[in-house]
Amino acid sequence: MIIALAFVGLLLVGVQWLPIIVTGCLFLFGIGGGYFQPANISTIMQSGSTSNQGTIGSLQRMIQNIAIANGTAIGSTLINLTAPNLPPGIQVTWYLALFVVAIIVIAGISINYLHPEKGLSKLTNLIRLIK
């Protein structure tokens, strides 16, 4: 919920906004991420057996690092493409992030609620494939 409020604020950023308001939205976004990430990692680690903990943790961290690198690259590219008009570039980047989050949420709901037996088995098969 905290991330959603910050997300809405960041989607509406305008040229007239004071830097302290933008900083506050980013701060709220960070707090929301701080609440989400430990719970997410805990759930991921509990999804496999104890013998697979190292593989699961490594896979989670690798995917997270790839996402961070790609997000930074794509975001900075979009902002640089609108260089003379920085605020619209930032808004486009946040709208793209919202689109990606919506796709992930829809995929997660689809996998976990419509096919609950497939969600865990796909993770288990992925771990076996890596080993």
C-alpha positions in Angstrom: 0.0 0.0 0.0 2.9 2.4 0.8 4.5 1.7 -2.5 1.2 2.3 -4.3 0.7 5.7 -2.7 4.3 6.7 -3.6 3.8 5.3 -7.1 0.8 7.5 -7.6 2.6 10.5 -6.3 5.6 9.8 -8.6 3.3 9.4 -11.6 1.9 12.8 -11.0 5.2 14.6 -10.6 5.2 18.0 -12.3 7.6 20.8 -13.0 6.1 23.0 -10.3 6.6 20.3 -7.6 9.0 21.2 -4.9 12.0 18.9 -4.6 11.1 18.0 -1.0 7.8 16.5 -2.2 9.5 14.4 -4.9 12.1 13.3 -2.2 9.2 12.4 0.1 7.6 10.3 -2.6 10.9 8.5 -3.2 11.4 8.0 0.5 7.9 6.4 0.8 8.7 4.2 -2.2 11.9 3.1 -0.4 10.0 2.3 2.8 7.5 0.3 0.9 10.3 -1.6 -0.8 11.9 -2.2 2.6 8.6 -3.8 3.8 8.1 -5.9 0.7 11.6 -7.3 0.0 12.2 -9.2 3.3 8.7 -10.8 3.1 9.3 -11.6 -0.6 12.7 -13.2 0.1 11.2 -15.2 3.0 8.4 -16.6 0.9 10.8 -17.5 -1.9 13.2 -19.3 0.5 10.3 -21.2 2.1 9.1 -22.5 -1.2 11.9 -25.0 -1.5 13.6 -27.6 0.6 16.5 -26.8 3.0 19.0 -28.5 0.6 18.0 -26.0 -2.2 18.3 -22.8 0.0 21.6 -21.8 -1.6 20.4 -22.3 -5.1 17.1 -20.5 -4.5 18.9 -17.5 -2.8 21.4 -17.3 -5.6 18.7 -17.4 -8.3 16.7 -14.8 -6.5 19.7 -12.4 -6.1 20.8 -13.0 -9.7 17.3 -12.1 -11.1 17.2 -9.1 -8.7 20.6 -7.8 -10.0 19.6 -8.3 -13.6 16.3 -6.3 -13.0 18.2 -3.5 -11.2 20.7 -3.2 -14.1 18.1 -3.3 -16.8 15.7 -1.0 -15.0 18.5 1.6 -14.6 19.5 1.2 -18.2 16.0 1.5 -19.6 15.0 4.3 -17.3 18.1 6.4 -18.1 17.6 5.8 -21.8 14.0 7.0 -21.7 15.0 10.0 -19.7 17.8 10.9 -22.1 15.6 10.5 -25.1 13.5 13.4 -23.7 16.5 15.4 -22.6 15.3 18.9 -23.3 12.0 18.1 -21.4 13.2 16.2 -18.3 9.9 16.0 -16.4 7.9 14.2 -19.2 10.8 11.8 -19.5 10.6 11.0 -15.8 6.8 10.5 -16.1 7.2 8.2 -19.1 9.7 6.1 -17.1 7.3 5.8 -14.1 4.4 4.9 -16.5 6.6 2.2 -18.0 7.4 0.9 -14.5 3.6 0.9 -13.7 3.0 -1.1 -16.9 5.7 -3.7 -15.9 4.3 -4.0 -12.4 0.8 -4.5 -13.7 2.0 -7.3 -16.0 3.8 -9.0 -13.2 0.8 -8.7 -10.8 -1.5 -10.1 -13.5 0.9 -13.0 -14.2 1.3 -13.7 -10.5 -2.4 -13.8 -9.9 -2.9 -16.0 -13.0 -0.3 -18.5 -12.0 -1.0 -18.6 -8.2 -4.8 -18.5 -8.1 -5.9 -20.0 -11.4 -3.3 -22.8 -11.4 -2.0 -23.1 -7.8 -0.4 -26.5 -8.4 1.7 -25.1 -11.3 3.3 -22.2 -9.5 5.4 -24.2 -7.0 6.1 -27.0 -9.5 7.6 -24.5 -12.0 9.9 -23.1 -9.3 11.0 -26.6 -8.3 11.6 -27.5 -12.0 13.7 -24.3 -12.4 15.8 -25.2 -9.4 16.4 -28.7 -10.8 17.3 -27.3 -14.2 19.9 -25.0 -12.6 21.5 -27.8 -10.6 
